[in-house]
Amino acid sequence: MKTIDELLAEGVAGKRVFVRADLNVPLDGTTITDDGRIRAVRPTIAALAEAGARVVVASHLGRPKGTPDPAFSLAPAAARLGELLGTEVAFATDTVGESARATVAGLTEGQVAVIENLRFNPGETSKDDAERGAFADQLAELADVYVGDGFGAVHRKHASVYDLPARLPHAAGGLIATEVGVLKKLTEDVARPYAVVLGGAKVSDKLGVIDHLLEKADRILIGGGMAYTFLKAKGYEVGISLLQEDQVPAVQGYLKRAEELGVEFVLPVDVLVAGEFPDLKTKAPAHPTTVAADAIPADQEGLDIGPETRKLYADKLADAATVFWNGPMGVFEHPDYAEGTKAVAQALVDSEAFSVVGGGDSAAAVRILGFDENAFGHISTGGGASLEYLEGKTLPGLAALED
């Protein structure tokens, strides 16, 4: 696929360059709580602007229902992008309507605009090829060149990700090139020992990557809400912990297969439990209890890995040469349940491994818990995209950028 360096060498001065970014940042009202994804795409946007392009930035945010919803407006992201670029960024209040057309028409060389949330138009996410294509046609009228740099969306067959590149000369942005390069280090000629840490809420979200990584990883560490399905698969009582009962047979199959392949599966040996889920708004003290992983009371819920598990996981990561981590170990948003996630992050910082933090909640946790991003090998902007790449799937947004 053509790189942005090749595109810049050809010259973009005066051209309208459509940058499909990922500005899907978490918001508290209109306040951005983690601007990592905006900072990640800033170099691509800045390089195009400095080369004289008229830059049109587009993204989704959240899951609006195909109609405008102020709660999902990209206006805060546009304002933050302007701060990071050190220049005013124009903002269009629609996607392909009068405001978008006028805003783009008003750009001069080196100026940047952001158009409103692409998912305000039903054509963006439509499963109907014609409807999606019609929206892509409208987007194409706003640009002369397409640059794909929204890695967090490349696993989606959406109009701005998949259909639009076919309608314009296209190239991959710097962020996508970096992300793909990192993921190749996790799938081709991997430095060993190779450890994978998987957490988060649902085991069903990770089954595909577990299936694929069983052939590649040396050890797999499990935490977060998904751990309780694994503990249940071993016959343990899990109380009122998050549990996907229908996935227990699949998990049992993976545990057996791992044993046959000589892959070490590491599960929690102790957990923090409480009788109710913590209040994440007030962060009132939760007073959890630590119990053995095979002794969770029937009326209690597991909410983080315990101190012995933290030590165990740190030991299992200490000698790793490569580590991929996706998913927190507990409800890290509450200080009483953040220690497990913090321990894993610290273990990666302390190790000499090439460490990849696989986007989503893991990336947010690293920043929220105060870690220096530069202490990790790479912090991905796309959790779902990273997982699907590691599953061996073809990602529509990457395929669309191939020449």
Salt bridges, closest charged atoms under 4 A:
GLU10 OE2 - LYS2 NZ 2.93
ASP22 OD2 - ARG37 NE 3.28
ASP34 OD1 - ARG367 NE 2.66
ASP35 OD1 - ARG39 NE 2.75
ASP35 OD2 - ARG80 NE 2.84
GLU83 OE1 - ARG80 NH1 2.92
GLU124 OE2 - ARG20 NH2 3.52
ASP129 OD1 - ARG132 NH2 2.93
ASP137 OD1 - ARG167 NE 2.55
ASP144 OD1 - ARG16 NH2 3.10
ASP163 OD2 - ARG132 NE 2.61
GLU179 OE1 - HIS378 NE2 2.96
ASP211 OD1 - ARG257 NH1 2.68
GLU215 OE2 - ARG257 NH2 2.86
ASP218 OD2 - ARG192 NH1 3.08
GLU264 OE1 - ARG219 NE 3.61
GLU264 OE2 - LYS316 NZ 2.49
GLU308 OE2 - LYS311 NZ 3.68
ASP319 OD1 - ARG219 NH1 2.84
GLU339 OE2 - LYS342 NZ 3.45
GLU373 OE2 - ARG39 NH2 2.93
GLU373 OE1 - ARG367 NH1 3.49
GLU391 OE1 - LYS393 NZ 3.48
ASP403 OD1 - HIS170 NE2 3.94
